[in-house]
Amino acid sequence: MLARVLGKGTPPADHASPAESADPQEVPLTAAPADPESQRCGYVAIVGKPNVGKSTLLNALVGQKVSITSRKAQTTRHRITGMRTVGPTQFVFVDTPGFQTRHGNALNRALNKTVLGAVNDVDLILFVVEAGQFNLADAKVLSLLPANVPVMLVANKFDLVHRRGDLAPWLRSMQERHPFAEFVPMSAKAAKDIERLFGICEKYLPQQPWMHDPDDLTDRSERFMASEMVREKLFRLTGDELPYTSTVIIDKFEEEGSLKRIAATIVVEREGHKGMVIGEKGEKLKRIGTEARQELEKLWDCKVFLELWVKVRSGWADDDARVRSFGYE
């Protein structure tokens, strides 16, 4: 099932997110009732520290990849909205960047502003943690959550916990930290857990007509998705060598029948970073382009011509004006 993308062909408001890589899980969709009075619809924010699995969870809930993933912290940089209509209920999920506490540069200030903006105007919050774990980064995110919105404790990667009995004292300590509305142990990679999560979340959403067409999966433009896909491959293929401050700008996005022509610039902060991205004889850059192109062709079910360039913009991540010009709120 291909995403129906809203705002096709319009410039992106933002650009490029965490955790492990996983294919979206298929959750069966039931026929939607025609009577708007029986419909439910609401916003569900997915929050947590960097690299805890938020984007993997969003993709599984939507049933298709709408938010990029990598093992590099702070992969998600924007408020990514993914929709899924299941029976009479339309879920509008909002993925957020992991809240940054280590560095206070302009980029991180923009990302943290995105997190704070997302959690104050939703019907339900999914607070994602690793099952049995809780540290200062988790505590920082938890302290930001509003008191008037129900919060569900999602213990992700539950399948990796070997002694389930050890979770009882952990759960008691978590309940002392916050009056969670629900506790959901799960794995974002398990289809049965995803289906169960839909049923748990449903009752927290208000009865009201759907806000989107039932076939819509994201409100992000194809131009935005192209920049994200290139950035995902950049992060995955350069590992920890390249600072996460690298970004991707779409310079050209044209359509010729079933062909999409895209030109993009990978922006880095130092000349040495440029060499990391290009690689020996250009092999690294070629692989980034090839893998991004293949994934975009799979996403859109069409041919894609992708051209990549690499430019140095020294200190851009600590320049408020440059951060905004690159699409960060």
N, C-alpha and C positions, 0 to 999 in steps of 0.2 A: 504494500500500500504506500503510494507516494504522498508526500506532504502536500497539502494545499497551502501555499504560502501567501499571506496577505501582503499588500503593499509591494507587489512585484514590480521591479524596475525602478523603485524609488531609492534615493540615497539612504544609507543606514544612519540611524540616530546614534548608534554605538558601534563598537567592534568587539571581539573574541573571548575554558573552564575545566573539575578536579577528579581525582580518584582513579579507581581502576578502570580498565577498558572492558566493556561488555556489550554484546549485541542486545538491542532492545528486545524485551520479552513480548510474546504475543498473548494478549488477553482478549478473549472473545467479546465481541460487541453484540448486544442484543438490539432488536428493532426498537426505534424510538417512538414514543407515543405522540400522536398528533395534537393532543390537548395541552396547550401551554400551562393550564392550571395544575397539571400533575407533574410539571417539570421542576427540577432543582438545578441551581447553578450558583457557583461561588468561586472565590479565589483561595488558593492554597499555597502558602509560601514554604519553600524548602530551604532551611537554613542550617548552618553548622560551620565548624572550623574548616580551614583549607584542607583539601585532599581527603575528605571523610566519605565521599561517595555520593554527593548531592546530584551531580550531573548524570551519573550512571543511573540513579534512581529516577530522575526526570525522564530520561530516554526510555526506561522500562515502562513507566507509567503512560507515556504518550504512545508507545508502541513503535516509535521510529526515532532515529537519531536527530535531535534538534539542538543539543548542547554538546560541545566537544569535550573530550576527556583525555587526560594524560596523567602520569604519575607525578608530574611536576606541580608543586603547590601553586595555587592561584592561577590555574588555567582558565577558570571562568572569570570573566571581567565585566559582564553585563547582566542586566536583568533579562533573563531568557524566559519567555512565556510559551508554554506548551499546553495544548488543549486535548482533552479526550472525553468523548461522550459515551457513556455506558448506561444502557437502558434509559430511564427518564432523567438521568443526572449528567450534567456537563461540568467537568472539573477543569478549572483554569489554573494550572500549576505555574508557579513563579520560581525559577532557579535563581540563586543569588551567588555572588562571589563569596568566598570564605572571608570572614572578618580578619583584617590584618592588624596585628599589634606590634610587629617587630620593626617595621620601617615606616616613617612618617612622610614619605615623599608625596609629590602631587598626585601621582598615579594611585597610590594606596588611599589617599584621602578621598579621591573620586570613587574608588571601589567601595570604601566603607560607607560613603554617602548613599550609594546604591542599595546596600544592605538595609540601612536604616529606613530608607524610603519604602522598601518593599514590605517590611513587617508591620507597618502601621495601618495598612489599608487592605487587610485580607480577612477572610472568615475563619481561617484555620492555619496554624503553623505546624509544620513537621520539623521538629528539632532532631537532626540526625547526628548520632554519635556511634562510635564503634562499641559493640556489645561488650560490657564489662570494663570499659575504659572511660575516664573522665579526667581532663587535665586543665591547666590554666587557660588554654585556648578555647576549650569547650565552655568554661565558666564565663569567659568574656562575652561570648555570643549569647549565652543564657541570660546574662545580666541586661542585655539590650532589648529583650523581648517585652512587649507591652503587656500589662496586667489584664487588659480587657479583651484579649483574644485567646481562645482556647489553644493550648499547646499540646501536641502529641509527641511523646518520647519514642523515636524510632531507633531501635537498637540494631543497626545495620551490621552485616558480616556475622550474623548469629551462627551461621554454619561453621565458622572457624572456632567457635567456643567448644572445647573438648569436654569440660565438666560443667554441665548446665546448672548443677546445684550451687556452684560458686556465684551465680548471678543473683541469688536471693539477697545477700547483704548489700550487693551493689545497687540493686533496685531500691532497697529501703533507703539507702543514702541518697539516691536520685530523687525519691519522693520527698525527702526532707529539703532538698534544694529548691524545688518548684512544685506547685500543685498541678502536675500534669493531668490532662483530661483522660489520656489513654497511654498504655505502654504496649508497643508493638515490636516484638522480636522478629527479625526477618533478614532475608538476603535479597538485595536488589536484583540478583541474577536468577532468582527462582520465580517462575511464572505464577505458581500457586500463591506465593507470598504477596505478589503484586495484586493479584485478583482479590485476595483477602483485604488488602489495604484499601482498595476502592470501597468495599462494603463498610469498613470502619469509618472512613472519611465522610461518606455520603450523608450521614445524619447531621453533620455539622454545617452543611450548606443550606442556605435559605431556599424556600420554595419560591421560585420566580422563573420567568421565561429564559431560555438560553441566550447568551450574549453573542454566540458565534454559530456559524453553520456547523452541523454535526460532522462534516468531513474535514473541517479545518484542524490542523495539528500545531501550527505555530503562527505568531503574528510577525515574525521576522522576515525581511525581504530576502530574495535569492542572492542579492549582492552581499548582504550581511553574512549569509550562510557560506558564501564563497570565501570571504575573508577569514571566517572562523575555521573552515576546513584546512586552509593553508597553514594557519597558526597552529592547529593541532598537530599536523605533520611536522612542522618546524620544531615544536616542543618535544615530540616523541623521538625524532631522529637526531636531535642534538643533545638529548639527555640533560644532565646537570651542568654541562660545560657552558652552555649559553644562558645568560641571565634571563629571568622571566620577563624583564622589561621590554624584550623585543616585541614588535607588533606588526600588523599587516594592514596595508591600505589598498583598497581597490581603485585603480586608476581608470579602468575601462571595463564596461560590462555591456556587450552588444549581443543581439540575437539575430541570427540569419536562418530563418526557418527552424529546423530542429537542431541547429548548432548554436552554442553559446561561446562567444569569444571574450575572454577575460584577461586583463593585464593587471598585475598586482605588484606592489613593492613591499619587501620585507625591510622594516626599519630596525636598525641596531644602534647601540650607543657608542661603540668603539670600532676602530679599524680592524682590531684583532678578532672581534666578533663576526665581522664580515667574512673573514677567511673561514671561520668555523661553519658558517652557513653555506658557503660556496663549496668548500671541500676540495680535495685534490682533483685537479682537472675538471672541476665543476660537477663532480659526481654527486655530492651531497645535495646541492640545489636541484639537480635533475631528479633525484629520487623524491625529494619533497614535492616537486611539481607533479611527478607521475602519480604518486599515491593520492595527492589531493584531487587530481583530475579524475582518477578512477572512482574515488568515493563520491564526487559530485555527479559523475555520470550515472552511478548507481542510484543516487538520491533523486535525480531529476529525470532519469530514463531518457537521456539524450546525449549527443556527442558534445564534448567540451574541449575547446582549445585554450590552454592556460599558459600564459607567459609570465615569468617571475623575474624581478630585479631585486637587488639588495643595495640599500643606501645607509649611510651613517648619519645620524642626527644626535650629536653629542649632548648628553644631559637632558634629553626630551622628557624622561619620566619624572623629573623634578621641576618641570617648567609648566605652570598651570595653564598658560595660554596654549602651549603646544599639546598638552594632554587633551584639552578641549577640542583643538583642531583635529585631533586624531579620533574624535568621536566618543570620548569618555565624558560622562555626565559630571 
